[in-house]
Amino acid sequence: MVQHTATSVVTIERFIIEQERLHPEATGELSGILYDMALAAKMIANKVRLSGLADILGATENANVQGEIQQKLDVFANNAIIKAMDHGGRLCAMASEEEPGIIPIPEGFRCGKYCLLFDPLDGSSNIDVNVPVGTIFSVVQKITRGRAGEMEDMLQPGRRQVASGYVIYGSSTMLVYTTGQGVHGFTLDPSIGEFLLSHPNIRIPDEGRYLSVNDSYEANWDEPTKLLMRKYRGLEGERKPLSVRYVGSLVADFHRNLLGGGVFCYPWNRKMPIGKLRLLYEANPLAFVCEQAGGGASDGTHRMLDIMPTELHQRVPLFIGSKRDVDLAIQTYAGHSELVGA
């Protein structure tokens, strides 16, 4: 791992180059994808910052593939990422939470050996009330032989990711990513337009302080889930209770818990027995980040990164964060397997 002094100024480009030098076999293509994602993040950050002033706030009249009304910033973010990524010759295809199918690389541009999957603006329903939103991304290597990316390339288990990360657009804009060599965070300095290394080698505390869960679904939870939440709150067993902190924006909740320790839970319930969050665009990329930081991620039964996707917009329950807190969920459901999802 490259070490930097506290007083050194390290841009994301310099950091990626230094990391690349540790791997002589690297071609630079993955580094280029990360550069392009940082560029897209700067464009989105600029629009988010101006959203209260410009005519980009609020909903459009269109719904995305999930049936949700698209926010104007959703559409901008989706297009910004596609345009930043489609011409570099590094990708063979993309997939977005906002699009029903595979996004091909336009004719005339070279196809590369990677696929990008992304949620362009997670938490966008919170835009109108100035709550932090984010971008989540995942990179996998092409496994089919043709020029263009195919569905088989997209539907790979999360353990095959070669890079993933997220951008949070809050009081400051921060990009956090992993390539399987630890987790590193970069904060955007708007005065120079550069992401600067601010959080090298992030490690999540083994046991957390925070519980992030939407209690409004409690009436529809099964008994194991209710038992688990009592354990987290210190009402069952002897563990120290967690403080409840829930923003309702996955990136914001995850980011707080990654830095401070905690667990984010979106369990199945009777209204959503298959879960709500998307495996390929949300759960897998954040699970890769979390595991690389020393945490864990599960659907309550399986390690998240081992789940084999069956469709592009597959939904899953999600328990992600500090290792011991995620392990507690797995242990609780294992002890009541006959009731899970009932």
Rosetta silent file (secondary structure, phi, psi, omega in degrees, C-alpha in Angstrom):
SEQUENCE: MVQHTATSVVTIERFIIEQERLHPEATGELSGILYDMALAAKMIANKVRLSGLADILGATENANVQGEIQQKLDVFANNAIIKAMDHGGRLCAMASEEEPGIIPIPEGFRCGKYCLLFDPLDGSSNIDVNVPVGTIFSVVQKITRGRAGEMEDMLQPGRRQVASGYVIYGSSTMLVYTTGQGVHGFTLDPSIGEFLLSHPNIRIPDEGRYLSVNDSYEANWDEPTKLLMRKYRGLEGERKPLSVRYVGSLVADFHRNLLGGGVFCYPWNRKMPIGKLRLLYEANPLAFVCEQAGGGASDGTHRMLDIMPTELHQRVPLFIGSKRDVDLAIQTYAGHSELVGA
SCORE:     score description
SCORE:     0.000 S_00000001
   1 L     0.000  131.992  178.570    0.000    0.000    0.000 S_00000001
   2 L   -72.040  130.300 -179.885    1.324    3.417   -0.951 S_00000001
   3 L  -101.016  141.611  178.455    1.812    5.591    2.122 S_00000001
   4 L  -128.294  145.134  176.137    1.283    9.363    2.140 S_00000001
   5 L   -75.437  161.431 -176.767    2.135   11.905    4.797 S_00000001
   6 L   -64.660  -23.561 -176.027   -0.624   13.901    6.425 S_00000001
   7 L   -96.245   -5.035 -178.565    0.542   17.060    4.702 S_00000001
   8 L   -76.063  148.528  176.288    0.809   15.682    1.155 S_00000001
   9 L  -106.473  115.628 -174.676   -1.806   16.622   -1.429 S_00000001
  10 L  -121.487  114.860  175.646   -2.786   13.588   -3.460 S_00000001
  11 E   -77.083  162.562  179.108   -5.290   13.845   -6.302 S_00000001
  12 H   -63.229  -34.564  179.169   -7.357   10.827   -7.261 S_00000001
  13 H   -65.159  -45.761  178.519   -5.439   10.618  -10.551 S_00000001
  14 H   -62.013  -42.081 -178.591   -2.074   10.536   -8.797 S_00000001
  15 H   -63.000  -45.087 -179.358   -3.327    7.960   -6.299 S_00000001
  16 H   -63.343  -40.904  178.500   -4.692    5.661   -9.029 S_00000001
  17 H   -62.074  -43.016 -179.839   -1.412    5.916  -10.971 S_00000001
  18 H   -65.346  -38.525  177.019    0.590    5.032   -7.856 S_00000001
  19 H   -65.960  -38.619 -179.381   -1.664    2.059   -7.156 S_00000001
  20 H   -62.818  -34.834 -179.732   -1.353    0.940  -10.763 S_00000001
  21 H   -64.896  -20.841  178.187    2.445    0.882  -10.471 S_00000001
  22 L   -75.358  -10.367 -177.483    2.102   -1.804   -7.797 S_00000001
  23 L  -128.386   88.646 -175.756    0.640   -4.082  -10.486 S_00000001
  24 L   -58.127  -23.263 -179.393    2.967   -4.260  -13.517 S_00000001
  25 L   -79.657   -8.060 -176.638    0.435   -6.349  -15.408 S_00000001
  26 L   -65.227  140.071 -179.139   -2.172   -3.546  -15.298 S_00000001
  27 L   -94.766  -14.172 -177.842   -3.224   -2.133  -18.681 S_00000001
  28 L    92.249   -7.422 -178.061   -4.597    1.155  -17.376 S_00000001
  29 H   -66.579  -44.385  179.823   -8.125    0.443  -18.626 S_00000001
  30 H   -64.623  -38.832  176.295   -9.612    0.088  -15.154 S_00000001
  31 H   -59.665  -41.571  178.564   -7.836    3.271  -14.086 S_00000001
  32 H   -61.886  -37.529  177.616   -9.418    5.046  -17.051 S_00000001
  33 H   -62.563  -42.481  179.679  -12.879    3.902  -15.951 S_00000001
  34 H   -66.390  -38.950  175.400  -12.279    5.394  -12.508 S_00000001
  35 H   -59.562  -47.314 -177.585  -11.075    8.689  -14.052 S_00000001
  36 H   -64.316  -37.290  177.617  -14.196    8.864  -16.200 S_00000001
  37 H   -65.813  -38.045  177.208  -16.436    8.110  -13.234 S_00000001
  38 H   -63.631  -38.350  177.465  -14.766   10.922  -11.284 S_00000001
  39 H   -63.677  -46.617  178.157  -15.453   13.277  -14.190 S_00000001
  40 H   -59.993  -39.573 -179.665  -19.131   12.274  -14.297 S_00000001
  41 H   -62.901  -37.426  177.757  -19.317   12.771  -10.520 S_00000001
  42 H   -63.921  -42.309  179.538  -18.021   16.340  -10.882 S_00000001
  43 H   -64.596  -42.998  179.830  -20.719   17.134  -13.462 S_00000001
  44 H   -66.990  -42.309  179.710  -23.459   15.622  -11.294 S_00000001
  45 H   -58.113  -39.221 -179.777  -22.131   17.377   -8.163 S_00000001
  46 H   -63.862  -42.246  178.973  -22.339   20.701   -9.949 S_00000001
  47 H   -69.723  -39.727  178.125  -25.984   20.140  -10.867 S_00000001
  48 H   -62.002  -42.341 -179.379  -26.886   18.887   -7.400 S_00000001
  49 H   -62.591  -31.861 -178.166  -25.264   21.972   -5.851 S_00000001
  50 L   -96.780    5.261 -170.480  -27.336   24.234   -8.108 S_00000001
  51 L   -62.492  -26.552  178.311  -30.535   22.211   -7.857 S_00000001
  52 L   -79.027  -11.355 -176.434  -32.256   24.750   -5.646 S_00000001
  53 L  -109.543  -34.355 -175.670  -31.538   27.510   -8.147 S_00000001
  54 L   -93.400  165.490 -179.325  -31.823   25.910  -11.567 S_00000001
  55 L   -84.907   57.875  176.950  -34.875   24.434  -13.251 S_00000001
  56 L  -128.944   11.154 -177.796  -33.821   20.857  -12.631 S_00000001
  57 L   -93.007  144.641  175.870  -35.594   20.259   -9.365 S_00000001
  58 L   100.365 -176.730 -172.202  -38.611   18.025   -9.059 S_00000001
  59 E   -92.242  153.611  168.593  -40.115   15.132  -10.991 S_00000001
  60 E   -90.238 -175.460  177.943  -40.489   14.514  -14.697 S_00000001
  61 E   -95.925    5.763 -176.266  -43.599   12.910  -16.164 S_00000001
  62 E  -103.192  153.402  174.157  -41.745    9.673  -16.915 S_00000001
  63 E  -111.853  147.963  177.028  -41.340    6.518  -14.872 S_00000001
  64 L   -85.247 -173.572 -176.311  -38.241    4.314  -14.884 S_00000001
  65 L   -63.860  -22.966  179.007  -38.180    0.540  -15.317 S_00000001
  66 L   -82.336   -3.988 -177.521  -39.013    0.130  -11.608 S_00000001
  67 L    84.698    8.864 -179.588  -42.241    2.126  -12.087 S_00000001
  68 L   -92.932  143.705  177.655  -40.886    5.032  -10.037 S_00000001
  69 E   -66.781  127.493 -179.788  -41.274    8.622  -11.190 S_00000001
  70 E   -78.833  133.438  172.573  -37.918    9.831  -12.432 S_00000001
  71 E   -79.652  152.732 -179.617  -36.551   13.038  -10.956 S_00000001
  72 H   -58.401  -37.879  178.798  -35.048   15.536  -13.399 S_00000001
  73 H   -69.457  -29.863  173.652  -31.661   15.092  -11.749 S_00000001
  74 H   -56.037  -49.587 -177.086  -32.006   11.317  -12.157 S_00000001
  75 H   -63.858  -44.902  178.498  -32.225   11.773  -15.899 S_00000001
  76 H   -60.375  -47.023 -177.766  -29.319   14.216  -15.968 S_00000001
  77 H   -63.066  -41.569  178.969  -27.129   11.925  -13.838 S_00000001
  78 H   -60.476  -47.473 -179.548  -27.958    8.891  -15.956 S_00000001
  79 H   -67.485  -37.324 -179.346  -27.078   10.714  -19.181 S_00000001
  80 H   -62.546  -42.749 -179.467  -23.936   12.274  -17.699 S_00000001
  81 H   -67.688  -43.829  179.705  -22.521    8.886  -16.733 S_00000001
  82 H   -59.783  -46.634 -176.891  -23.370    7.300  -20.084 S_00000001
  83 H   -70.016  -29.819  178.550  -21.773   10.139  -22.052 S_00000001
  84 H   -75.487  -22.285 -170.292  -18.683   10.184  -19.838 S_00000001
  85 H  -110.574  -17.912 -165.779  -18.160    6.433  -20.189 S_00000001
  86 L   -82.283  -10.004 -172.078  -19.337    5.295  -23.636 S_00000001
  87 L  -115.489    1.473 -172.902  -16.472    6.531  -25.834 S_00000001
  88 L   -81.167   -9.593 -179.623  -13.306    5.637  -23.921 S_00000001
  89 L    77.635   12.396 -177.415  -12.860    2.181  -25.430 S_00000001
  90 L  -103.864  -22.028 -176.796  -12.763    0.578  -22.002 S_00000001
  91 E  -108.517  149.029  173.500  -16.349   -0.680  -21.711 S_00000001
  92 E  -105.161  -13.017  178.675  -18.257   -3.207  -23.787 S_00000001
  93 E  -176.777  163.677  174.668  -21.659   -2.326  -22.268 S_00000001
  94 E  -134.594  163.917  172.397  -23.396   -0.598  -19.387 S_00000001
  95 E  -144.967  138.361 -176.933  -26.525   -1.132  -17.323 S_00000001
  96 E  -127.693  147.967  174.570  -28.379    1.433  -15.249 S_00000001
  97 L   -59.438  -24.110 -176.930  -31.117    1.238  -12.678 S_00000001
  98 L   -87.935   -6.020 -174.908  -32.928    3.799  -14.832 S_00000001
  99 L  -118.816  142.538 -175.588  -32.824    1.746  -18.056 S_00000001
 100 L   -71.128  -29.795 -175.349  -34.770   -1.458  -18.836 S_00000001
 101 L  -135.737 -168.112  179.572  -31.978   -3.283  -20.662 S_00000001
 102 L   -65.792  138.958  175.501  -28.308   -3.265  -21.543 S_00000001
 103 E   -95.866  110.754 -176.257  -26.904    0.080  -22.710 S_00000001
 104 E   -77.846  160.138  170.929  -24.700   -0.680  -25.741 S_00000001
 105 L   -79.007  129.956 -176.010  -21.539    1.134  -26.733 S_00000001
 106 L   -59.573  149.562  175.101  -22.393    3.255  -29.806 S_00000001
 107 L   -58.850  141.818 -178.896  -21.205    2.147  -33.225 S_00000001
 108 L    97.908  -16.402  175.648  -17.910    3.749  -34.149 S_00000001
 109 L  -103.356  143.588  179.132  -16.487    3.514  -30.629 S_00000001
 110 L   -70.493  142.914  175.858  -14.122    0.738  -29.608 S_00000001
 111 L   -95.810  140.397  178.950  -15.410   -1.828  -27.124 S_00000001
 112 L  -104.357 -159.364 -173.059  -13.283   -2.768  -24.131 S_00000001
 113 L  -110.743   14.077 -179.105  -13.239   -5.669  -21.708 S_00000001
 114 E  -124.305  155.786  173.482  -15.282   -4.235  -18.837 S_00000001
 115 E  -118.469  141.958  177.808  -18.963   -3.696  -18.021 S_00000001
 116 E  -114.708  130.167  174.638  -20.273   -0.858  -15.862 S_00000001
 117 E  -121.326  136.731 -173.245  -23.437   -1.142  -13.766 S_00000001
 118 E  -153.896  152.179  167.118  -24.681    1.902  -11.892 S_00000001
 119 E  -106.867  107.157 -170.341  -27.400    3.671   -9.951 S_00000001
 120 E   -64.451  -36.065 -178.313  -27.004    7.234  -11.233 S_00000001
 121 E  -149.388   81.703  178.325  -28.695    9.039   -8.356 S_00000001
 122 E   -66.583  138.380  179.016  -29.596    6.939   -5.336 S_00000001
 123 L    78.826   20.616 -172.746  -32.026    8.591   -2.918 S_00000001
 124 H   -65.970  -18.081  176.396  -33.307   11.012   -5.526 S_00000001
 125 H   -66.231  -14.751  179.514  -36.745   11.180   -3.892 S_00000001
 126 H   -92.899   -0.047 -174.775  -34.984   13.227   -1.198 S_00000001
 127 H   -58.234  -43.986 -173.629  -33.656   15.858   -3.605 S_00000001
 128 H   -65.996  -15.948  179.374  -36.480   18.308   -2.993 S_00000001
 129 H  -113.186   17.301  170.491  -35.735   18.412    0.748 S_00000001
 130 L    63.117   33.783  174.119  -31.946   18.789    0.377 S_00000001
 131 L   -89.881  143.112 -179.753  -31.013   15.389    1.801 S_00000001
 132 L   -55.021  139.336  176.399  -27.702   13.912    0.550 S_00000001
 133 E  -123.068  176.725 -176.335  -27.987   11.721   -2.542 S_00000001
 134 E  -158.126  170.008  173.646  -25.405    9.575   -4.281 S_00000001
 135 E  -116.725  137.025  178.275  -24.140    7.582   -7.250 S_00000001
 136 E  -122.405  138.502 -178.557  -23.261    3.884   -6.916 S_00000001
 137 E  -142.243  155.817 -178.347  -21.192    1.961   -9.465 S_00000001
 138 E  -142.175  140.123  178.511  -19.834   -1.512  -10.135 S_00000001
 139 E  -124.367  128.098  174.740  -17.310   -2.803  -12.672 S_00000001
 140 E  -125.745  156.999 -179.841  -17.055   -6.418  -13.833 S_00000001
 141 E   -87.697  142.803  178.317  -14.863   -7.994  -16.482 S_00000001
 142 L   -62.629  137.066  179.237  -16.388   -9.265  -19.726 S_00000001
 143 L  -119.549  -10.659  176.925  -16.665  -13.059  -19.834 S_00000001
 144 L   -91.007  168.298 -171.616  -18.329  -13.609  -23.230 S_00000001
 145 L   -92.507  -23.429 -174.789  -16.386  -13.691  -26.511 S_00000001
 146 L   -68.320  173.850  179.873  -18.274  -11.232  -28.724 S_00000001
 147 L   -65.903  -47.834 -173.982  -17.469   -7.570  -29.252 S_00000001
 148 L   -91.346  155.123  175.654  -20.423   -6.217  -27.310 S_00000001
 149 L   -70.112  143.769 -178.735  -21.413   -6.929  -23.731 S_00000001
 150 L  -120.915  172.426 -178.123  -24.160   -9.491  -23.228 S_00000001
 151 H   -59.513  -35.372  178.678  -26.554  -10.350  -20.408 S_00000001
 152 H   -60.350  -33.884  178.433  -24.199  -13.093  -19.208 S_00000001
 153 H   -67.186  -35.723 -177.497  -21.535  -10.445  -18.632 S_00000001
 154 H   -76.392  -37.717 -172.221  -23.881   -8.436  -16.450 S_00000001
 155 L   -88.944   63.509  177.072  -25.293  -11.318  -14.412 S_00000001
 156 L  -112.087  145.794  177.906  -22.169  -12.193  -12.468 S_00000001
 157 L   -62.474  153.443 -173.837  -21.990  -12.674   -8.688 S_00000001
 158 H   -61.411  -24.015  179.904  -20.629   -9.709   -6.774 S_00000001
 159 H   -65.847  -14.555  179.032  -17.414  -11.496   -5.819 S_00000001
 160 H   -90.384    1.664  176.919  -16.320  -11.085   -9.459 S_00000001
 161 E   -62.573  140.479  175.592  -16.375   -7.295   -9.297 S_00000001
 162 E  -102.037  -14.620  175.367  -13.031   -5.717  -10.117 S_00000001
 163 E  -163.143  150.813  172.208  -14.022   -2.300   -8.793 S_00000001
 164 E  -160.502  165.812  179.067  -16.954   -0.626   -7.116 S_00000001
 165 E   175.415 -170.086  179.512  -17.735    2.506   -5.209 S_00000001
 166 E  -153.509  161.297  173.051  -20.046    5.409   -4.629 S_00000001
 167 E  -122.418  132.014  175.131  -20.182    9.179   -4.662 S_00000001
 168 E  -111.404  126.960  179.519  -22.048   11.069   -1.959 S_00000001
 169 E  -102.678   91.193 -177.561  -23.275   14.572   -2.761 S_00000001
 170 L  -125.201 -139.199  176.869  -23.660   16.137    0.676 S_00000001
 171 L   -61.457  -27.482  166.260  -22.117   19.074    2.514 S_00000001
 172 L  -134.696  162.198  177.657  -19.077   18.024    0.512 S_00000001
 173 E   -98.433  128.201 -176.421  -18.819   15.662   -2.449 S_00000001
 174 E  -131.560  135.014  176.341  -16.900   12.498   -1.713 S_00000001
 175 E  -110.652  126.728  179.968  -15.937    9.560   -3.943 S_00000001
 176 E  -122.624  131.257 -178.949  -15.181    6.235   -2.244 S_00000001
 177 E  -148.450  163.343  171.961  -13.965    3.216   -4.190 S_00000001
 178 E  -138.384  147.036  169.412  -12.197   -0.128   -4.024 S_00000001
 179 L  -118.821   22.617 -178.055  -10.404   -2.266   -6.583 S_00000001
 180 L    90.054    8.219  179.335   -9.925   -5.091   -4.101 S_00000001
 181 L  -123.955   47.901 -177.183   -6.917   -3.408   -2.465 S_00000001
 182 L    91.048  176.345 -176.346   -8.651   -1.617    0.389 S_00000001
 183 E  -120.582  132.584 -175.759  -11.102    1.279    0.405 S_00000001
 184 E  -133.441  141.866 -177.885  -10.115    4.886   -0.195 S_00000001
 185 E  -118.190  141.366 -177.566  -12.083    8.126   -0.044 S_00000001
 186 E  -129.486  132.226 -179.446  -11.545   11.365   -1.972 S_00000001
 187 E  -105.656  133.908 -178.131  -13.207   14.713   -1.268 S_00000001
 188 E   -76.256  122.718  171.944  -13.893   17.165   -4.090 S_00000001
 189 E   -93.018  103.606 -174.713  -12.205   20.535   -3.689 S_00000001
 190 L   -66.040  -19.785 -178.830  -14.526   22.764   -5.755 S_00000001
 191 L   -70.925  -26.721  178.813  -11.981   25.584   -5.857 S_00000001
 192 L  -119.884   -4.408  177.559   -9.641   23.511   -8.044 S_00000001
 193 L    69.142   30.741 -177.526  -12.100   20.925   -9.367 S_00000001
 194 E  -125.846  143.329  169.490  -10.086   17.961   -8.073 S_00000001
 195 E   -83.155  124.093 -178.641  -10.855   14.965   -5.880 S_00000001
 196 E  -112.430  140.179  179.559   -8.199   14.882   -3.139 S_00000001
 197 E   -60.838  118.104 -179.064   -7.324   11.884   -0.974 S_00000001
 198 E  -122.903  -23.392 -176.979   -8.986   12.523    2.380 S_00000001
 199 E  -135.513   76.740  178.738   -9.741    9.048    3.768 S_00000001
 200 L   -72.712  142.645  172.423   -6.988    6.521    2.920 S_00000001
 201 L    49.737   60.797 -179.511   -7.532    2.871    3.795 S_00000001
 202 L   -65.281  134.198  175.325  -10.983    3.189    5.386 S_00000001
 203 L  -127.380  126.077  178.888  -11.769    0.532    8.006 S_00000001
 204 L   -82.079  136.842  176.637  -15.256    0.081    9.401 S_00000001
 205 L   -56.100  143.629 -175.319  -15.432   -0.619   13.157 S_00000001
 206 L   -64.434  -32.004  176.839  -16.032   -4.316   13.840 S_00000001
 207 L  -128.777  133.585 -168.149  -19.057   -3.486   15.967 S_00000001
 208 L   -92.473  175.712  176.183  -21.160   -0.480   15.176 S_00000001
 209 L  -107.651  -22.615 -169.241  -22.827    2.438   16.887 S_00000001
 210 E  -121.201  145.433  171.480  -25.758    2.983   14.537 S_00000001
 211 E  -115.903  122.806  179.541  -28.800    1.094   13.322 S_00000001
 212 E  -114.588  108.163 -178.829  -30.309    2.319   10.046 S_00000001
 213 L  -154.872  147.314  178.162  -33.723    0.817    9.347 S_00000001
 214 L   -88.771  100.899 -176.249  -37.174    2.017    8.264 S_00000001
 215 H   -68.640  -12.093 -177.079  -39.387    1.193   11.247 S_00000001
 216 H   -65.320  -17.372  179.738  -42.577    1.990    9.339 S_00000001
 217 H   -91.844    5.639 -173.173  -42.531   -1.582    7.982 S_00000001
 218 H   -55.814  -38.926 -178.972  -42.453   -3.182   11.424 S_00000001
 219 H   -62.773  -21.479 -178.897  -46.071   -4.375   11.233 S_00000001
 220 H  -103.631    4.117  177.159  -45.137   -6.365    8.109 S_00000001
 221 L   -77.199  151.626  172.861  -41.906   -7.891    9.450 S_00000001
 222 L   -81.157  173.303 -175.187  -41.728  -11.578   10.282 S_00000001
 223 H   -63.650  -41.038  177.330  -40.834  -12.738   13.797 S_00000001
 224 H   -59.654  -37.777  179.706  -37.078  -13.251   13.168 S_00000001
 225 H   -67.288  -42.694  177.630  -36.793   -9.679   11.890 S_00000001
 226 H   -62.147  -40.205  177.621  -38.628   -8.289   14.907 S_00000001
 227 H   -63.439  -43.349  179.771  -36.352  -10.342   17.174 S_00000001
 228 H   -60.053  -44.069 -178.970  -33.258   -9.060   15.358 S_00000001
 229 H   -66.409  -33.624  174.867  -34.322   -5.443   15.776 S_00000001
 230 H   -65.361  -38.696  177.505  -34.897   -6.010   19.502 S_00000001
 231 H   -63.517  -45.050  179.083  -31.360   -7.399   19.729 S_00000001
 232 H   -60.529  -33.911 -178.303  -29.935   -4.371   17.938 S_00000001
 233 L   -85.584   -0.490 -179.983  -31.775   -2.100   20.340 S_00000001
 234 L    78.192   14.530 -179.314  -30.501   -3.985   23.403 S_00000001
 235 L   -89.838  -10.941  179.885  -34.001   -5.194   24.306 S_00000001
 236 L  -139.306  129.813 -177.330  -33.077   -8.857   23.791 S_00000001
 237 L    84.659 -166.154 -172.359  -29.767  -10.380   24.846 S_00000001
 238 L  -119.546   12.276 -177.147  -26.910   -8.523   26.487 S_00000001
 239 L   -78.043  157.415  177.544  -25.409   -6.445   23.700 S_00000001
 240 L   -68.783  133.160 -177.848  -25.032   -2.674   23.857 S_00000001
 241 L   -67.204  145.564  175.383  -27.974   -0.962   22.124 S_00000001
 242 L   -89.097  147.417  174.378  -27.407    0.774   18.788 S_00000001
 243 E   -83.601  134.661 -178.207  -28.569    4.341   18.196 S_00000001
 244 E   -81.970  123.077  176.114  -31.141    4.594   15.402 S_00000001
 245 L  -136.763  113.087 -177.437  -30.057    6.832   12.518 S_00000001
 246 L  -137.076  115.267  179.742  -32.033    6.582    9.270 S_00000001
 247 L   -89.399  -36.491 -175.003  -31.826    9.102    6.437 S_00000001
 248 L    92.368    5.823  172.529  -33.713    7.117    3.798 S_00000001
 249 L  -119.195  113.436 -172.230  -30.924    7.620    1.278 S_00000001
 250 H   -53.948  -47.332 -178.441  -28.886    4.390    1.040 S_00000001
 251 H   -60.386  -43.358 -179.008  -25.592    6.096    0.181 S_00000001
 252 H   -64.437  -45.330  179.371  -25.948    8.575    3.061 S_00000001
 253 H   -65.791  -43.567 -179.225  -26.822    5.882    5.596 S_00000001
 254 H   -64.566  -42.741 -177.750  -24.105    3.542    4.351 S_00000001
 255 H   -61.639  -45.018  178.052  -21.458    6.270    4.307 S_00000001
 256 H   -60.239  -45.640 -177.125  -22.137    7.264    7.919 S_00000001
 257 H   -69.679  -33.031  177.686  -22.024    3.645    9.055 S_00000001
 258 H   -62.288  -41.830 -177.444  -18.863    2.915    7.054 S_00000001
 259 H   -82.780  -35.937 -174.171  -17.001    5.709    8.829 S_00000001
 260 H  -105.675  -13.616 -178.058  -18.611    5.455   12.263 S_00000001
 261 L    92.955  129.793  179.517  -19.678    1.820   12.482 S_00000001
 262 E   161.677 -177.215 -178.183  -23.186    0.467   12.213 S_00000001
 263 E  -133.974  133.106  173.920  -25.572   -1.646   10.208 S_00000001
 264 E  -100.524  130.661 -178.512  -28.039   -0.720    7.470 S_00000001
 265 E  -125.925  127.986  166.700  -31.029   -3.056    7.218 S_00000001
 266 E  -130.994   80.364 -175.119  -33.679   -3.329    4.537 S_00000001
 267 L   -75.645  164.564  171.901  -35.244   -6.689    5.388 S_00000001
 268 L   -63.392  156.122  171.200  -37.954   -8.486    3.521 S_00000001
 269 L  -148.442  175.282 -172.773  -41.500   -7.833    4.690 S_00000001
 270 L   -65.198  -25.545  177.449  -44.944   -9.064    3.729 S_00000001
 271 L   -83.440  -26.770 -179.840  -45.406   -6.251    1.218 S_00000001
 272 L  -133.205   72.220 -175.432  -41.928   -6.782   -0.316 S_00000001
 273 L   -65.538  -18.731  178.615  -41.021  -10.462    0.206 S_00000001
 274 L   -99.672    6.197 -177.636  -38.136  -10.266   -2.291 S_00000001
 275 L    87.977  177.921 -178.067  -36.702   -7.085   -0.796 S_00000001
 276 L  -118.257  -39.413 -172.157  -36.488   -3.638   -2.350 S_00000001
 277 E   -75.913  150.978 -174.259  -32.862   -2.792   -3.121 S_00000001
 278 E   -86.422  130.705 -177.834  -31.266   -3.807   -6.417 S_00000001
 279 H   -60.784  -48.862 -171.251  -28.630   -6.521   -6.287 S_00000001
 280 H   -80.806  -29.440 -173.564  -26.502   -5.319   -9.203 S_00000001
 281 H  -100.962  -20.544 -175.307  -26.734   -1.548   -8.763 S_00000001
 282 H  -126.473  -58.985 -172.546  -26.833   -1.118   -4.989 S_00000001
 283 H   -65.807  -50.595 -176.839  -26.247   -4.227   -2.880 S_00000001
 284 H   -63.251  -50.781 -178.500  -23.273   -5.757   -4.722 S_00000001
 285 H   -61.563  -40.348  179.190  -21.147   -2.624   -5.190 S_00000001
 286 H   -71.714  -31.627  177.008  -21.626   -1.488   -1.599 S_00000001
 287 H   -64.426  -39.686  178.600  -21.029   -5.041   -0.336 S_00000001
 288 H   -63.795  -44.844  176.367  -17.668   -5.123   -2.138 S_00000001
 289 H   -59.569  -47.498 -174.617  -16.710   -1.791   -0.551 S_00000001
 290 H   -64.223  -44.790  179.074  -17.894   -2.924    2.870 S_00000001
 291 H   -63.856  -39.182  179.039  -16.029   -6.241    2.820 S_00000001
 292 H   -66.910  -21.644  177.411  -12.847   -4.529    1.658 S_00000001
 293 L   -92.706    2.867  178.038  -13.189   -2.189    4.654 S_00000001
 294 L    97.739    6.733  179.810  -13.536   -5.144    7.036 S_00000001
 295 L   -98.761 -161.440 -178.763  -17.331   -5.275    7.211 S_00000001
 296 E  -143.229  165.711  178.116  -19.959   -7.678    5.929 S_00000001
 297 E  -153.366  137.395 -175.691  -23.060   -7.831    3.754 S_00000001
 298 E  -152.909  160.780  169.842  -25.826  -10.423    3.503 S_00000001
 299 L   -91.318    7.851 -177.430  -29.415  -10.921    2.438 S_00000001
 300 L   104.937  -20.655 -179.100  -29.924  -12.452    5.882 S_00000001
 301 L  -125.923  -43.539 -176.437  -29.096  -15.950    4.702 S_00000001
 302 L  -115.897  153.084  167.721  -26.293  -15.733    2.140 S_00000001
 303 E   -60.209  130.015 -173.619  -23.160  -13.659    1.732 S_00000001
 304 H   -57.856  -41.662 -174.070  -24.277  -10.930   -0.649 S_00000001
 305 H   -72.410   -7.253  178.362  -21.278  -11.318   -2.985 S_00000001
 306 H   -97.705   -7.385 -177.757  -22.040  -15.029   -3.497 S_00000001
 307 L   -69.949  130.299  179.274  -25.599  -14.545   -4.766 S_00000001
 308 L   -88.201  114.497 -179.372  -25.946  -15.511   -8.446 S_00000001
 309 L   -65.667  147.295  177.658  -28.034  -12.870  -10.253 S_00000001
 310 L  -118.112  -15.360  178.073  -30.867  -14.093  -12.445 S_00000001
 311 L  -153.313  159.159 -171.548  -32.100  -10.795  -13.876 S_00000001
 312 L   -64.143  -35.284 -175.608  -30.828   -7.286  -14.478 S_00000001
 313 L  -113.714   35.677 -179.827  -33.124   -5.551  -11.977 S_00000001
 314 L   -62.161  138.253  179.284  -33.228   -8.248   -9.312 S_00000001
 315 E  -106.546  151.143 -179.835  -34.156   -7.081   -5.818 S_00000001
 316 E  -145.118  153.602  164.476  -32.789   -8.402   -2.523 S_00000001
 317 L   -68.290  159.602 -177.412  -33.049   -7.788    1.221 S_00000001
 318 E  -145.028  128.861  171.098  -29.897   -6.147    2.561 S_00000001
 319 E  -127.463  114.617 -170.739  -28.005   -6.199    5.847 S_00000001
 320 E  -144.892  137.188  177.697  -24.705   -4.342    5.477 S_00000001
 321 E   149.386 -140.938 -177.925  -22.161   -2.759    7.771 S_00000001
 322 L   -58.820  139.840 -169.757  -20.022   -3.731   10.769 S_00000001
 323 H   -58.117  -48.352 -176.795  -19.069   -7.402   10.702 S_00000001
 324 H   -65.569  -33.863 -179.742  -20.450   -8.436   14.082 S_00000001
 325 H   -70.684  -38.553  176.271  -23.736   -6.662   13.456 S_00000001
 326 H   -69.564  -39.395  177.512  -24.223   -8.390   10.092 S_00000001
 327 H   -60.994  -35.243  178.698  -23.212  -11.729   11.642 S_00000001
 328 H   -62.718  -39.416  177.254  -25.914  -11.203   14.270 S_00000001
 329 H   -62.678  -46.767 -178.987  -28.519  -10.953   11.502 S_00000001
 330 H   -61.436  -43.488 -179.997  -27.290  -14.173    9.865 S_00000001
 331 H   -65.130  -39.958 -178.803  -27.288  -16.005   13.215 S_00000001
 332 H   -65.582  -45.098  179.635  -30.768  -14.764   14.117 S_00000001
 333 H   -69.239  -34.975  178.777  -32.313  -15.855   10.823 S_00000001
 334 H   -63.646  -31.662  179.318  -30.472  -19.183   10.908 S_00000001
 335 L   -78.265   -9.734 -179.716  -32.085  -19.920   14.261 S_00000001
 336 L  -135.742   41.837 -173.202  -35.543  -19.275   12.807 S_00000001
 337 L   -60.107  -27.630 -178.046  -35.134  -20.492    9.235 S_00000001
 338 L   -72.210  -13.799 -176.503  -38.627  -21.941    9.117 S_00000001
 339 L  -105.890  -15.530 -172.807  -40.087  -18.452    9.600 S_00000001
 340 L   -61.879  128.101  178.819  -37.856  -16.348    7.326 S_00000001
 341 L    79.039    5.514 -178.014  -39.861  -14.612    4.649 S_00000001
 342 L   -70.529    0.000    0.000  -43.135  -15.924    6.078 S_00000001
